[in-house]
Amino acid sequence: MTEDTDDTVIVPVRMPAPAAEAPDSAGGDLERTRIPLRRIESPVVHPPALEPELPIARAFYAFSVGEHPEPISLDVACYIGRRPSAPRVARGGVPRLVRVPSPRQEVSATHLEVRQLGSSVIVTDLRSTNGSVVMAPGSVPRKLRQGESVVVSPGTLVDIGDDNILQILPIQRLT
């Protein structure tokens, strides 16, 4: 017999055939038989004792930019600009908006998106007017086209204008 998590199983009880009854009012020979139901209780199965849950450490990349002294975690997507706004349809929760100064108006209102997808960091130019320059360690600087995305690694610098340079930082453990 297999283990079952249900507590009650309902099985019809077989009874001897009843004596013939009088024909019903319509003149048919239908027999009316009631079959009583009987309950069979199954043993209660308790789940095995569980170990107490330990907090799971989650790992996220981070970045630093301009005047923000603390690293900014990529636990959610981040939108950077001189007056950033969230997209109408946000993927993966409410994004973090990071405002940077732009006295010469070189940084677009919402200039750049930085997000972690699995174990990768993706930088996307959000159709900015002046573009974004990605400087990966050991590589030639590369200007992103409007709307272009690129996977970056820790140590990569992204210049969005007006002396605002993002630096992608290594994984930070959060509990």
N, C-alpha and C positions, 0 to 999 in steps of 0.2 A: 504494500500500500504506500502511496506517495504522500509526502507531507503536504498538508493543505492548510491554508491560513484562515479558511472560513470556519466559523464556530458551529454552524448548524447546517445539516443536510436534511432536506425534506424528501421522504421516500413514500410512495403510495403503499398502503397495506392491502394485501390480497385477502379478500373475503370469499367465503363460499358463495356460489351463485344463489341469489335470493329466490324465493318461491315466486311463481308467476303471479303478476298482479292483473287486476282487471284492465281491459283495454282502455286507452285514454278517450277523452270525450270526442276526439275527431274520428274515432273508430279504428285507429291504428293499433298495431301490436307492439308498441314500443315499451320496453321495460325501463323503469326508472331505477337506477342503481346509484347509491351514494358510496363513494370510496373514501373512507376516512383517511386522513393523513397522519403519519406518525413522525415525531421528531427523533432524530438520532444525534446525540451530542458527540462531538469529536473532541479529543483532548486539546487543551490550549497549548500552543507552541509559543514559547517566549524567545525573542531574538537573543543572540549571544550578547554578553556585556561588551560595551564599546569602550575603547580607551578614551580618556579625556582628550578633547581636541586641543592641539597646540596651535597658536597663531601661525598662519602661513606667511612667510616672508615673500613679498612680491618685489620683483626687480624692474626698475624703470630707468631708462636713460634720462638725462637732464640736459639743459643748456643754460648758458649765461648770456646776457646781452647788456651792453651799455651800462646804464646807471643802476641796474638791478644787481645788488651785491650777492644775493642768495641764488643758488641754482634753482631753476624752474623745472619741476618734474614733468615728464611726458606721460603721466598716468592718464591724461586726457589730451586731446588734440589742442594745440596752442595756435592762436592767430595773432600775428605781430603786425603792428602798424602804428601810424601817428594817431589814429582814431579808429581802432579795430572794432569790427562788429561780427557777430556769429552768422554763419550761413542760415538760410531759411530752414533747410533740412540738415540737421547735425547728425553725423554718424558716431555712435559710441558714447553718448552722453553729452552733457553740457560742456562746451569747450572753454578753455581758459583764454582770456583776452589780455594781451600784453601790449601796453602803450609805450612807445618810445618817442623821444623828442625829435623833431625835424624842423629846425628853424629855416632851412633853405627849401623846405617842401620836396625833398628828394625821396622821402618815404611815402608810399601810397597810404591811403586811409587804412585799408586792410591789405597788407603787402605780401605776407608770407604765412604759409601753414607749416607747422612742424608737428609730426605725429609719430608715435611708435606703433608699428604693426608687427606683432610677434616679437622677434628679436632684431628687427630692422628699424632704423630711423629714416623717415621719408620727409624731405623738404620739398615744398611745392610753391612755386611763384604764382601768386593769385592774380595774374594778368596786371602786374604792377607797371606803372608808367616808365620808371627808370631801370627796372630789372633787378636781379639778384646775382651776385658773383659768388660761386662756390669754390673754396680753396681747400681741397683735400690734401692731407699730408703726403708729400712726395709727388704731387701731381701739379700740372699747369692749371692756373685759375680758369674757371669756366663760367661764362655768363649764361644763366638760364633763359630760355625763351619764355614768353608770356604763357602761363598755364603749365609749364613743364615741371615734372617731378623728377627727383633723383634720390637714390638711396645713399646715405652718408654714414661715415663711421666716426667714433670718438676722435676728437682732435681736429675735425673739420671746422673751418671758419666760413661763415656766410655773411658777406657784406651787403646790406640792404640800403646803404646811403646815409648821408649826414653823420658819418663816424659811428654808425650803429652796426656792430659786428657781433654776430651770434657765434658762440663756440659750443660745439656738441661735446658733452661731457660723458664719461664712462657711466656704466650702470650704477644706480644708487639702490640700496636695499631698503624697502619700507616695510614696516610691520603693521 
